[in-house]
Amino acid sequence: MRFILSLVLLLPNAAMAWERLGDDAISAALADRSLQYDAHTFQHFRKSGVTEFITERYSSGRWETRDGQYCSVWPPSDRWECYDVEAEGQSVRFIGADGTMSTGTYIE
């Protein structure tokens, strides 16, 4: 009986596991969508490849997918940074090469 109860309790968590996204899924998850990271931080991802980050100040950059990762560049820098992307429900998280994570929630 305890075994069955354990399985039942784990099922909702299994349905809401973070899923790693590939190029097409990243594009579908981000293109023409917006994420909110906290009360004052937002990011818009245009299908055209423009991304806008809004917090204490506004910045505009470019984004694309490469080899199963989200990549962006923020002028005046010309250095592209790439991140693994995972999704769960209404949340998307970006994972840097050093393991740091940034999680946003879709804005409808």
Backbone as numpy.savetxt, mean C-alpha at the origin, in Angstrom:
# Nx Ny Nz CAx CAy CAz Cx Cy Cz
-13.33 -31.50 20.85 -14.15 -30.30 20.85 -13.29 -29.04 20.85
-12.21 -29.03 21.65 -11.32 -27.87 21.67 -10.68 -27.64 20.31
-10.36 -28.73 19.62 -9.76 -28.62 18.29 -10.71 -27.91 17.33
-11.97 -28.29 17.33 -12.97 -27.67 16.46 -13.13 -26.20 16.81
-13.19 -25.89 18.09 -13.32 -24.50 18.52 -12.12 -23.69 18.07
-10.92 -24.26 18.17 -9.72 -23.56 17.71 -9.78 -23.25 16.23
-10.23 -24.20 15.43 -10.37 -23.98 13.99 -11.37 -22.88 13.68
-12.49 -22.89 14.36 -13.52 -21.87 14.14 -12.99 -20.50 14.49
-12.22 -20.39 15.55 -11.67 -19.10 15.96 -10.59 -18.60 15.00
-9.89 -19.49 14.34 -8.85 -19.11 13.40 -9.38 -18.71 12.03
-10.54 -19.21 11.64 -11.06 -18.95 10.30 -11.23 -17.47 9.99
-11.81 -16.64 10.85 -11.93 -15.22 10.51 -10.58 -14.57 10.29
-9.56 -14.96 11.05 -8.23 -14.39 10.88 -7.61 -14.82 9.56
-7.85 -16.06 9.16 -7.30 -16.55 7.89 -7.91 -15.79 6.73
-9.17 -15.43 6.83 -9.83 -14.70 5.74 -9.31 -13.28 5.61
-8.72 -12.73 6.66 -8.26 -11.36 6.64 -6.73 -11.26 6.69
-6.02 -12.23 6.13 -4.56 -12.21 6.13 -4.04 -11.22 5.09
-2.90 -10.63 5.37 -2.26 -9.74 4.40 -1.85 -10.55 3.18
-2.13 -10.00 2.01 -1.80 -10.67 0.75 -0.77 -9.84 -0.01
0.33 -10.48 -0.38 1.37 -9.80 -1.16 0.85 -9.60 -2.58
1.04 -8.39 -3.12 0.54 -8.06 -4.45 1.66 -8.04 -5.48
1.32 -8.44 -6.71 2.24 -8.34 -7.84 1.91 -7.09 -8.66
2.61 -6.93 -9.78 2.47 -5.71 -10.59 1.03 -5.36 -10.92
0.28 -6.28 -11.51 -1.09 -5.98 -11.92 -1.98 -5.67 -10.72
-1.80 -6.41 -9.64 -2.62 -6.19 -8.44 -2.26 -4.87 -7.76
-0.98 -4.49 -7.80 -0.57 -3.20 -7.25 -1.23 -2.08 -8.03
-1.16 -2.17 -9.36 -1.79 -1.15 -10.21 -3.28 -1.06 -9.93
-3.94 -2.20 -9.84 -5.39 -2.21 -9.57 -5.70 -1.63 -8.19
-4.84 -1.90 -7.22 -5.07 -1.43 -5.85 -4.84 0.06 -5.69
-3.96 0.64 -6.53 -3.58 2.04 -6.32 -4.09 3.02 -7.38
-4.17 2.61 -8.63 -4.49 3.56 -9.70 -5.81 4.27 -9.46
-5.75 5.60 -9.48 -6.91 6.47 -9.24 -7.56 6.21 -7.89
-6.74 5.89 -6.90 -7.21 5.67 -5.52 -6.42 6.58 -4.59
-6.90 6.72 -3.37 -6.24 7.53 -2.36 -6.17 6.76 -1.05
-5.08 6.97 -0.32 -4.88 6.35 0.98 -4.71 7.43 2.05
-5.20 7.14 3.24 -4.98 7.99 4.40 -4.11 7.21 5.37
-2.98 7.82 5.79 -2.04 7.17 6.69 -2.30 7.53 8.15
-2.66 8.78 8.39 -3.07 9.23 9.72 -3.99 10.42 9.53
-4.33 11.10 10.59 -5.33 12.17 10.51 -4.94 13.30 9.55
-3.64 13.46 9.30 -3.19 14.59 8.48 -2.33 14.19 7.29
-2.28 12.91 6.96 -1.39 12.44 5.89 -2.15 11.60 4.89
-2.09 12.03 3.63 -2.83 11.40 2.54 -1.92 11.21 1.33
-2.24 10.23 0.49 -1.52 10.05 -0.76 -2.51 9.67 -1.85
-2.40 10.36 -2.98 -3.23 10.09 -4.15 -2.35 9.45 -5.22
-2.85 8.42 -5.87 -2.13 7.69 -6.92 -2.91 7.84 -8.22
-2.42 8.64 -9.12 -3.10 8.85 -10.40 -2.73 7.72 -11.36
-3.69 7.34 -12.19 -3.44 6.30 -13.20 -2.30 6.73 -14.14
-2.14 8.03 -14.32 -1.11 8.58 -15.20 0.30 8.35 -14.66
0.43 7.92 -13.39 1.74 7.72 -12.80 2.16 8.85 -11.87
1.33 9.87 -11.74 1.60 10.95 -10.79 1.10 10.52 -9.42
1.87 10.81 -8.38 1.41 10.58 -7.01 1.60 11.87 -6.23
0.64 12.14 -5.36 0.67 13.35 -4.56 0.60 12.96 -3.09
1.54 13.49 -2.32 1.61 13.20 -0.89 1.29 14.50 -0.15
0.30 14.43 0.71 -0.15 15.63 1.41 -0.05 15.40 2.91
0.76 16.21 3.56 0.88 16.20 5.02 1.07 17.65 5.42
2.08 17.99 6.21 2.30 19.40 6.54 2.58 20.21 5.28
3.08 19.55 4.27 3.33 20.20 2.98 2.96 19.24 1.86
2.85 19.76 0.68 2.45 18.99 -0.50 3.68 18.60 -1.29
3.76 17.35 -1.76 4.79 16.93 -2.69 4.17 16.10 -3.80
4.76 16.22 -4.96 4.30 15.48 -6.13 5.46 14.67 -6.68
5.18 13.42 -7.01 6.20 12.54 -7.55 5.62 11.64 -8.63
6.33 10.59 -8.95 5.90 9.61 -9.95 5.89 8.24 -9.29
5.00 7.36 -9.80 4.96 5.99 -9.30 4.76 5.03 -10.47
5.21 3.79 -10.27 5.00 2.71 -11.23 5.28 1.39 -10.52
4.99 0.30 -11.20 5.32 -1.01 -10.65 6.51 -1.56 -11.41
7.35 -2.27 -10.67 8.54 -2.90 -11.25 8.80 -4.22 -10.52
8.83 -5.29 -11.26 9.20 -6.59 -10.70 8.44 -6.92 -9.41
7.13 -6.67 -9.41 6.30 -7.01 -8.27 6.41 -6.06 -7.10
6.89 -4.85 -7.35 6.99 -3.85 -6.29 6.41 -2.51 -6.75
6.01 -1.69 -5.77 5.62 -0.30 -6.00 6.90 0.52 -5.93
7.13 1.36 -6.93 8.31 2.21 -6.94 7.89 3.66 -7.13
8.61 4.57 -6.46 8.29 5.99 -6.58 9.57 6.82 -6.57
9.45 8.00 -7.16 10.53 8.98 -7.17 9.93 10.32 -6.80
10.63 11.08 -5.96 10.13 12.36 -5.46 11.15 13.45 -5.76
10.89 14.26 -6.81 11.82 15.35 -7.13 12.03 16.27 -5.92
13.20 16.84 -5.77 14.23 16.95 -6.80 15.10 15.71 -6.95
14.92 14.71 -6.11 15.70 13.48 -6.25 15.32 12.76 -7.54
16.28 12.04 -8.11 15.98 11.20 -9.28 16.14 9.72 -8.92
16.20 9.44 -7.62 16.38 8.07 -7.13 15.04 7.41 -6.87
14.79 6.29 -7.56 13.58 5.52 -7.38 13.75 4.60 -6.17
12.75 4.57 -5.31 12.71 3.66 -4.15 11.57 2.67 -4.39
11.81 1.40 -4.09 10.80 0.38 -4.34 10.42 -0.34 -3.04
9.15 -0.78 -3.00 8.58 -1.39 -1.80 7.72 -2.59 -2.18
7.73 -3.61 -1.34 6.74 -4.68 -1.46 5.40 -4.08 -1.04
4.32 -4.61 -1.60 2.99 -4.11 -1.26 2.12 -5.28 -0.84
1.39 -5.07 0.26 0.44 -6.06 0.75 -0.90 -5.37 0.98
-1.96 -6.13 0.84 -3.30 -5.60 1.07 -4.08 -6.52 1.98
-4.96 -5.90 2.77 -5.87 -6.64 3.64 -7.11 -5.77 3.81
-8.23 -6.24 3.29 -9.47 -5.47 3.40 -9.33 -4.11 2.77
-9.53 -3.06 3.55 -9.44 -1.68 3.06 -8.08 -1.04 3.33
-7.09 -1.85 3.68 -5.76 -1.33 4.00 -4.71 -1.83 3.02
-3.73 -0.97 2.78 -2.58 -1.30 1.93 -1.34 -0.93 2.72
-0.32 -1.81 2.71 0.91 -1.45 3.38 2.09 -1.63 2.43
3.06 -0.75 2.63 4.28 -0.71 1.85 5.42 -1.13 2.76
6.25 -2.06 2.29 7.33 -2.60 3.11 8.65 -2.32 2.42
9.50 -1.53 3.08 10.80 -1.17 2.54 11.80 -2.30 2.64
12.92 -2.14 1.94 13.97 -3.15 1.96 14.50 -3.38 3.37
14.42 -2.35 4.23 14.90 -2.48 5.60 13.83 -3.01 6.55
12.65 -3.35 6.00 11.57 -3.91 6.81 10.61 -2.89 7.39
10.88 -1.60 7.21 9.95 -0.59 7.72 8.63 -0.67 6.94
7.53 -0.41 7.65 6.21 -0.51 7.03 5.45 0.80 7.19
4.66 1.08 6.16 3.75 2.22 6.19 2.39 1.70 5.72
1.36 1.91 6.53 0.05 1.36 6.22 -0.96 2.49 6.03
-1.71 2.42 4.93 -2.77 3.38 4.66 -4.11 2.69 4.47
-5.16 3.46 4.65 -6.53 2.98 4.48 -7.17 3.75 3.33
-7.91 3.04 2.48 -8.56 3.70 1.35 -9.49 4.81 1.81
-9.48 5.90 1.05 -10.44 6.99 1.22 -11.45 6.80 0.10
-12.71 6.71 0.44 -13.75 6.51 -0.58 -14.16 7.80 -1.21
